[in-house]
Amino acid sequence: MQLQNQRRPAWWLDARRRGAFEARAIAAFGLVLGLGGGLAVGLGMALVVLPMTAAGAGASGSANRFDAIIIDAGHGGKDEGAKGRGGLVEKDLVLDVSKRLARRLRKRGLEVHLTRSDDTFVPLEERTSRANDARGDLFISIHANASHSDQPRGIETYFVSLEASDAGARRIAEIENQALGQSGAAAVAADPFVALLGDMIATDHMDDSSAFAKLAQAELRDVGKVPSRGVKQAPFVVLMGVQMPAALIEIGFMSNSRDVGELLTDAYRDQISGALARAVFAFQKRYDARRGIAASH
């Protein structure tokens, strides 16, 4: 069975990561064969061919400097996300914060790509495709939280895992996955093979994703008067599909009047974008140092 790669689905991999993936796939499936730039995985009597070639993939395997960030503003278009008092709508809030963050990063010479730059609904497949095509070094998805109760408040940061760290994290992932459409979430839920591949992709960047999530939450906990809810893990489909370290930030609760009071102000949004920018710069330093790349000035 040949799996076509026209839109680069969640499990798509490029040639740079073939070696690490093959080693882990051997352990998982027992048989891996190279086929014309692809990867053949034996599943019992079936043979699945995964295309591995990507335009621009580095043949030398040399380390690349951290210089490209993907910012994903959640929701958009027909998907408004959560709503708060004062006419605050999640899709508008997170796009504004995303653009503020992008401006800060570009001022430092970093290349920034937004999965959406206006009020447009972007399906899951397109978000991951745009991120992977841009060859980013870090993926940041920005959202705002909500609860049936008006009591929960604060900021929390997630990185991906097939198992949620707690019931609350599982609920948030289910809400965000459904907002992106049934196709992505249903594909992972219905196909164990796709789920396993997604888990392999995510685990390949687990250490870096965890490191950035901790850096981001450490910066965000000092913003305004909004409490920190810590770093958590959950099966966010949008994080499974990207081939880079990734984190999802919930910048406050739209259902809490005190959080909304902060989120409505320009000053607070600037503090959020500033905190995330500092986390990116700290992660950049760590990323390059681990690859033996001298810090840029």
C-alpha positions in Angstrom: 0.0 0.0 0.0 1.6 3.3 -1.1 0.8 6.2 1.2 0.8 9.4 -0.9 2.4 12.5 0.4 0.7 15.4 -1.3 -0.1 17.4 1.8 2.4 16.0 4.3 0.1 14.4 6.9 0.9 14.2 10.6 3.2 11.3 10.3 5.3 12.7 7.4 9.0 12.7 8.0 11.9 14.2 6.1 15.3 12.6 5.2 17.2 14.4 7.9 15.4 12.3 10.6 15.4 9.0 8.8 18.1 7.3 10.9 16.6 8.0 14.3 13.2 7.1 13.1 14.3 3.8 11.5 16.0 2.7 14.7 12.8 3.3 16.7 10.6 1.8 14.0 12.7 -1.4 14.0 12.1 -1.7 17.7 8.3 -1.0 17.2 7.6 -3.1 14.1 10.5 -5.4 13.6 11.2 -4.7 10.0 12.4 -1.5 8.2 13.7 -1.4 4.6 14.9 1.5 2.5 12.9 1.8 -0.8 13.8 4.5 -3.3 14.1 7.4 -0.8 11.2 6.1 1.2 10.8 3.9 4.3 9.0 0.6 4.2 7.6 -0.7 7.5 6.5 -4.3 7.8 3.2 -4.6 9.7 2.5 -8.4 9.8 1.8 -9.3 6.1 1.4 -5.7 5.0 4.1 -3.3 3.8 3.6 0.4 4.2 5.8 2.8 2.3 6.5 6.1 3.9 7.9 8.8 1.6 11.0 10.3 3.1 12.3 12.9 0.6 11.9 16.6 1.2 13.0 19.5 -1.0 15.9 21.2 0.6 16.7 18.5 3.2 20.3 18.8 4.2 22.3 15.9 2.9 25.3 16.5 5.1 23.3 16.3 8.3 25.3 19.3 9.7 23.7 21.2 12.6 21.7 24.3 11.7 21.5 27.5 13.8 18.2 28.2 15.5 16.6 30.9 13.4 13.0 30.0 12.4 9.9 30.0 14.6 6.4 29.0 13.8 3.6 30.8 15.7 0.2 29.2 15.5 -2.7 31.5 16.6 -5.5 29.1 17.6 -8.9 29.0 16.1 -9.9 31.6 13.4 -12.7 32.3 10.9 -15.8 30.2 11.6 -14.1 28.8 14.8 -14.2 31.7 17.3 -12.9 29.7 20.2 -14.0 30.8 23.7 -15.7 34.1 24.5 -15.4 36.4 27.5 -17.0 39.5 28.7 -16.4 42.9 27.1 -16.7 41.3 23.6 -13.5 39.4 24.0 -13.2 36.5 21.5 -10.4 34.0 21.7 -9.6 33.9 18.0 -9.0 37.7 18.0 -7.1 37.7 21.3 -4.6 35.0 20.3 -4.0 36.4 16.9 -3.1 39.8 18.4 -0.7 38.2 20.9 0.8 36.1 18.2 1.5 39.2 16.0 3.0 41.0 19.0 5.3 38.1 19.7 6.2 37.9 16.0 7.3 41.6 16.0 9.5 41.1 19.0 11.2 38.0 17.5 11.7 39.7 14.1 13.4 42.6 15.8 16.1 40.2 17.0 16.6 38.9 13.4 14.7 35.7 13.7 12.6 34.3 10.9 9.0 34.1 11.9 6.1 32.3 10.2 2.4 32.5 11.3 0.1 29.7 10.5 -2.6 32.4 10.1 -2.2 36.2 9.9 -5.8 37.1 9.6 -9.3 36.0 10.7 -9.2 32.7 8.7 -10.0 29.2 9.7 -6.9 27.0 9.0 -7.5 23.2 9.1 -5.2 21.0 11.1 -3.5 19.6 8.0 -2.7 23.0 6.7 -1.3 24.3 10.0 1.1 21.4 10.2 2.0 21.6 6.5 2.8 25.3 6.8 4.9 24.7 9.8 6.9 21.8 8.3 7.3 23.5 4.9 8.9 26.5 6.7 11.4 24.1 8.4 10.9 25.8 11.7 13.1 25.2 14.8 10.2 25.8 17.2 6.4 25.7 17.1 4.4 27.8 19.5 0.6 27.5 19.5 -1.2 30.2 21.4 -4.7 29.7 22.9 -6.9 30.9 25.7 -8.6 28.6 28.2 -12.2 28.3 29.4 -14.1 26.3 32.0 -17.7 25.6 33.0 -16.9 27.3 36.3 -15.9 30.9 36.6 -13.3 30.1 39.3 -10.3 28.6 37.4 -7.8 31.1 36.2 -4.1 31.4 35.2 -1.6 30.5 32.6 -0.5 26.9 31.7 1.9 25.5 29.1 1.6 22.1 27.4 3.9 19.8 25.4 2.6 16.7 23.7 2.1 13.2 25.0 -0.4 10.5 24.1 -1.3 10.3 27.8 -2.6 13.5 29.5 -0.9 14.5 32.7 -4.3 14.9 34.4 -8.1 14.9 33.7 -8.1 18.7 33.2 -5.3 18.5 30.6 -7.2 15.7 28.8 -10.3 17.9 28.6 -8.5 20.9 27.2 -6.8 18.7 24.5 -10.2 17.3 23.5 -11.7 20.8 23.2 -8.8 22.1 21.1 -8.6 19.0 18.9 -12.3 19.2 18.1 -12.0 22.8 17.2 -9.5 21.9 14.5 -12.0 19.6 12.9 -12.8 15.9 13.1 -10.3 14.8 10.4 -7.1 15.2 12.5 -8.4 14.1 15.8 -10.4 11.2 14.4 -7.4 10.0 12.3 -5.3 9.6 15.5 -8.1 8.1 17.5 -9.1 5.6 14.8 -5.7 4.5 13.5 -3.2 3.1 16.0 -0.5 3.1 13.4 -0.9 6.9 12.8 -1.1 7.4 16.6 2.1 5.5 17.1 3.9 7.4 14.3 2.7 10.7 15.8 4.0 9.6 19.2 7.4 8.8 17.6 7.6 12.1 15.9 6.7 14.0 19.2 9.0 11.9 21.3 11.9 12.7 18.9 11.6 16.3 20.2 10.4 15.5 23.7 13.4 16.9 25.6 13.4 20.1 23.6 9.7 20.6 23.8 9.8 20.0 27.6 12.7 22.4 28.0 10.9 25.2 26.1 7.6 24.6 27.9 9.4 25.1 31.2 11.2 28.2 30.0 7.9 29.7 28.8 6.0 28.9 32.0 8.9 30.3 34.1 8.7 33.6 32.2 4.9 33.7 32.2 4.4 33.1 35.9 5.8 36.6 36.6 3.4 38.3 34.2 0.7 40.5 35.8 -1.4 39.0 38.6 -2.4 35.9 36.7 -1.4 32.7 38.6 0.8 30.0 37.1 -0.8 26.6 36.6 2.4 24.9 35.6 3.6 22.7 32.7 1.4 19.8 31.6 1.2 17.2 28.9 -1.7 16.2 26.7 -2.4 14.7 23.3 -2.8 17.9 21.2 -3.0 16.7 17.6 -1.6 20.0 16.2 1.6 19.4 18.2 1.9 15.8 17.0 2.0 16.8 13.4 5.0 19.2 13.5 8.6 18.0 13.0 10.1 20.3 15.6 10.0 21.1 19.3 6.5 22.3 20.1 4.4 23.8 22.9 0.9 25.1 23.4 0.3 28.0 25.7 -3.1 28.8 27.3 -2.7 32.5 28.2 -5.6 32.8 30.6 -9.2 31.8 31.2 -11.9 33.5 29.1 -14.4 32.2 31.7 -12.8 34.1 34.6 -13.5 37.8 35.0 -10.2 38.7 36.5 -8.2 36.9 33.7 -10.4 38.6 31.1 -9.8 42.0 32.8 -6.1 41.5 32.2 -6.5 40.0 28.7 -8.5 43.0 27.5 -5.5 45.4 28.1 -2.7 46.2 25.7 -0.2 46.3 28.6 -1.0 42.7 29.6 -0.8 41.4 26.0 2.6 43.1 25.7 3.8 41.4 28.9 2.6 38.0 27.5 4.4 38.5 24.2 7.5 39.8 26.0 7.6 36.8 28.3 7.3 34.4 25.4 10.0 36.2 23.5 12.4 35.9 26.4 11.7 32.2 26.6 12.4 31.8 22.9 15.7 33.7 23.2 16.7 31.4 26.2 15.7 28.4 24.2 17.7 29.6 21.2 20.8 29.9 23.3 20.3 26.3 24.7 19.5 24.9 21.2 22.6 26.3 19.6 24.9 25.4 22.5 23.8 21.8 22.4 24.7 21.7 18.8 28.1 23.3 19.3 27.1 26.5 17.5 28.6 29.8 18.8 26.1 32.4 20.0 25.2 35.0 17.4 25.6 38.7 18.2 
